[in-house]
């Protein structure tokens, strides 16, 4: 019965990480800022780091099944 929360948490992390990564890549490819009034390189780097962290957490949650 403990696999339910792990599946839910993994799905949430996976959806958030994938959506943030796709959004960041689209913004960078179009030359648009990822965050307003912030260094473009720093904002793209931090957004990518957070999205990859979420995807790693999703993978970790799915290994706990």
URCORMO-V829257 format. One record per residue. N is the residue number from 1. RES is the residue in one small letter. D_LAST is the distance of its C-alpha to the last C-alpha in Angstrom with 2 decimals. Layout:
[[N	RES	D_LAST] [N	RES	D_LAST]]
//
This chain:
[[1	x	9.97] [2	x	7.99] [3	x	5.29] [4	x	8.59] [5	x	9.55] [6	x	6.70] [7	x	7.54] [8	x	11.08] [9	x	11.37] [10	x	10.08] [11	x	12.52] [12	x	15.20] [13	x	15.09] [14	x	15.18] [15	x	18.03] [16	x	19.92] [17	x	19.75] [18	x	20.79] [19	x	23.49] [20	x	24.88] [21	x	25.05] [22	x	26.80] [23	x	29.12] [24	x	30.05] [25	x	30.82] [26	x	32.93] [27	x	34.84] [28	x	35.56] [29	x	36.68] [30	x	39.05] [31	x	40.42] [32	x	39.53] [33	x	38.47] [34	x	34.83] [35	x	36.09] [36	x	39.63] [37	x	42.00] [38	x	39.68] [39	x	40.08] [40	x	38.57] [41	x	37.14] [42	x	35.58] [43	x	34.04] [44	x	32.59] [45	x	31.24] [46	x	29.60] [47	x	28.14] [48	x	26.70] [49	x	25.35] [50	x	23.61] [51	x	22.17] [52	x	20.85] [53	x	19.41] [54	x	17.55] [55	x	16.24] [56	x	15.14] [57	x	13.36] [58	x	11.61] [59	x	10.59] [60	x	9.50] [61	x	7.36] [62	x	5.75] [63	x	5.52] [64	x	3.82] [65	x	0.00]]
//
